[in-house]
Amino acid sequence: MRIRKALLIVPLIVNFVITACVYVVLPPGLDLSAAKSAGDWDAVVAGVSQTAEGGLHVDITIRNGTGAWSTMKAVEGKPAIVTTKDGKTSNCESVIVGTGGHRLAPGFQMRGYTGGTKSKPETQLLYVECAGVAVDAASKLSIDYVAYSGDLDYYHQDEGSTTGIIKLDLLKVEEDLTYPVFDEKEVKELIQPSDTAIPALSDNVIKLVNLQRNEEGFEFTWENSNPTEFPLKIHIGNPPVIGSDGIIYGYYQIMDLATTPLTPSGGRVEWSTKTAVPPDVSNCFILMSVESKNMRLYVNTLLDIRDK
């Protein structure tokens, strides 16, 4: 009899633990998981030219085909390789290929990001350069990369890591690319209206309540609602923007390094962020990262501001 009672109690305990670990209840119709079958990062050649020294310069556009929010970069210290028709290989020491630290939505493609420093940001386009390399009709370029997919956990930033090799035909140049989307079907399931209520840590809710655009770029006004009995900060960083030129605007840093006000118990608070985007860039989306589920765990949402 004592054993039977113990067996009945176990599932009750398990159910209690599972229930106690649920931090966020998603608003109806909002699914932020974007969990799909795993794929790979890919790329296309957007242009081939010569450097001032007569070397090979290849403009690169990268594509997130992983089925999840993902960041990628070329493996540091490892050159790209050009292979010619006769099997001869040459190293390409200048390899600037990656998302600049940002997680890019699946189905999106990009050709640059905001680099430089936080105090002196500058646009960094993606490319590979090879000194003293001549290509023929069968020349191939290969780039080793590492990627990190899924939610960003500050305490376990290497989780979800994968490696791969991007292989490109150097004579297959795509000159008429449309940014930032290359897979409409993939992206359609992710797009959320700009005023979507986004679940955050401890049942807080983040929402974009105002947007202004001027010659310098966007100014976003955010609101946090805190239903709990204690004051709380919700970190969103300075959300970046990507649009019709395929460049992610907004210098990357871990989201909790940006100043966020304290939201009082049972209250609301507003604050603003700015992202410098050229006035001729249209078709824009916000690549939103919100601290959610657990402290310093950031979940992504794709906010549609194409009409702004």
KACORBEL-V514660 format. One record per pair of residues at least 4 apart in sequence whose C-alpha atoms are under 8 Angstrom apart, sorted by the first residue. I is the first residue (numbers start at 0). GAP is how many residues later the second one is. Records with the same first field share a line. If there is no record, write none. Layout:
I=GAP, GAP
This chain:
0=4
1=4
2=4
3=4
4=4
5=4
6=4
7=4
8=4
9=4
10=4
11=4
12=4
13=4
14=4
15=4
16=4
17=4
21=271
22=178, 179, 180, 270, 271
23=175, 176, 177, 178, 179, 268, 269
24=174, 178
25=4, 5, 172, 173
26=170, 171, 172
31=158, 267, 268, 269
33=33, 34, 35, 156
34=32, 33
35=31, 32
36=29, 30
37=28, 29, 30
38=26, 27, 28
39=24, 25, 26, 124
40=21, 22, 23, 24, 25, 31, 123, 125
41=20, 21, 22, 23, 124
42=17, 18, 19, 20, 123, 124, 125
43=16, 17, 18, 124, 129, 130
44=13, 14, 15, 16, 123, 124, 125, 127, 128, 129
45=12, 13, 14, 15, 127, 128, 129, 131
46=11, 12, 13, 126, 127, 128
47=8, 9, 10, 11, 122, 125
48=7, 8, 9
49=4, 5, 6, 7
50=4, 5, 6, 78
52=78
53=77, 78
54=74, 75, 76, 77, 78, 79
55=73, 74, 75, 76, 77, 78
56=70, 71, 72, 73
57=69, 70, 71
58=66, 67, 68, 69
59=37, 51, 66, 67, 68
60=48, 49, 50, 65
61=35, 36, 47, 48, 49
62=44, 45, 46, 47, 119
63=6, 40, 41, 42, 43, 44, 45
64=41, 42
65=4, 40, 83
66=39, 40, 119
67=37, 38, 81, 82
68=34, 35, 36, 37, 80, 81, 82, 231
69=32, 33, 34, 35, 36, 77, 78, 79, 80
70=27, 28, 30, 31, 32, 33, 76, 77, 78
71=26, 27, 29, 73, 74, 75, 76
72=24, 25, 26, 27, 72, 73, 74
73=4, 21, 22, 23, 24, 69, 70, 71, 72
74=69, 70, 71
77=15, 66
78=12, 13, 14, 15, 16, 64
79=11, 12, 13, 15, 48, 61, 62, 63, 64
80=8, 9, 10, 11, 60, 61, 62
81=7, 8, 9, 10, 57, 58, 59, 60
82=4, 5, 6, 7, 56, 57, 58
83=4, 5, 51, 52, 54, 55, 56
84=51, 52, 53, 54
89=40, 43
90=39
91=36, 37, 38, 39
92=35, 36, 37
93=33, 34, 35, 36
94=32, 33, 34
95=29, 30, 31, 32
96=29, 30, 31
97=28
98=4, 5, 11, 13, 14, 149
99=13, 14, 15, 152
100=151, 152
101=150
102=46, 184
103=4, 183
104=82, 182, 197
105=80, 81
106=74, 75, 76, 77, 78, 79, 80
107=71, 72, 73, 74, 75, 79
108=70, 71, 72, 73, 137
109=69, 70, 136, 137, 138
110=14, 15, 134, 135, 136
111=11, 12, 13, 14, 134, 135, 136
112=10, 11, 12, 134, 135, 136, 137
113=7, 8, 9, 10, 133, 134, 135, 136, 137, 138
114=6, 7, 8, 9, 136
115=4, 5, 6, 7, 8
116=4, 5, 134
117=133
120=130
124=122
134=4
136=34
137=31, 32, 33
138=30, 31, 32
139=27, 28, 29, 30
140=26, 27, 28, 29
141=23, 24, 25, 26
142=22, 23, 24
143=19, 20, 21, 22
144=18, 19, 20, 21
145=15, 16, 17, 18
146=13, 14, 15, 16
147=10, 11, 12, 13, 14
148=10, 11, 12
149=10
150=146, 147, 148, 149
151=4, 5, 145, 146, 147
152=4, 6, 143, 144, 145
153=142, 143
154=141
167=4
177=4, 66
178=64, 65, 66, 67
179=62, 63, 64, 65, 66, 103
180=6
182=4
183=4
184=4
185=4
186=4
189=111, 112
190=110, 111, 112, 113
191=4, 109, 110, 111, 112
192=110, 111, 112
193=14, 109, 110, 111
194=12, 13, 14
195=11, 12, 107
196=8, 9, 10, 11
197=7, 8, 9, 92, 103
198=4, 5, 6, 7, 93
199=4, 5, 6, 34, 90, 91, 92, 93
200=33, 90, 91, 92, 93, 94
201=26, 90, 91
202=23, 24, 25
203=20, 21, 22, 23, 24, 30
204=19, 20, 21
205=16, 17, 18, 19
206=15, 16, 17
207=12, 13, 14, 15
208=11, 12, 13, 14
209=10, 11, 12
210=7, 8, 9, 10
211=6, 7, 8
212=4, 5, 6, 95
213=4, 65
214=63, 64
215=60, 61, 62, 63
216=57, 58, 59, 60, 61, 62
217=56, 57, 58, 59
218=53, 54, 55, 56
219=52, 53, 54
220=49, 50, 51, 52
221=48, 49, 50, 51
222=45, 46, 47, 48
223=10, 39, 44, 45, 46
224=38, 41, 42, 43, 44
225=5, 6, 37, 38, 39, 40, 41, 42
226=38, 39, 40
227=37, 38
228=36, 37
229=34, 35, 36
230=31, 32, 33, 34
231=30, 31, 32, 33
232=27, 28, 29, 30
233=26, 28, 56, 57
234=20, 21, 23, 25, 55, 56
235=19, 20, 22, 24, 52, 53, 54, 55
236=16, 17, 18, 19, 20, 21, 22, 23, 52
237=12, 17, 20, 35, 36, 37
238=11, 34, 36, 47, 48, 49, 50
239=8, 9, 10, 11, 35, 46, 47, 48
240=7, 8, 9, 34, 36, 43, 44, 45, 46
241=4, 5, 6, 7, 42, 43, 44, 45
242=4, 5, 38, 39, 40, 41, 42
243=37, 38, 39, 40
244=36
248=26, 27, 28
249=25, 26
252=4
253=4
254=34
255=40
259=11
260=8, 10
261=7
262=4, 5, 6
263=4, 5
276=4
281=24
282=22, 23, 24
283=20, 21, 22, 24
284=17, 18, 19, 20, 21
285=16, 17, 18, 19
286=13, 14, 15, 16
287=12, 13, 14, 15
288=9, 10, 11, 12
289=8, 9, 10, 11
290=4, 5, 6, 7, 8
291=4, 5, 6, 7
292=4
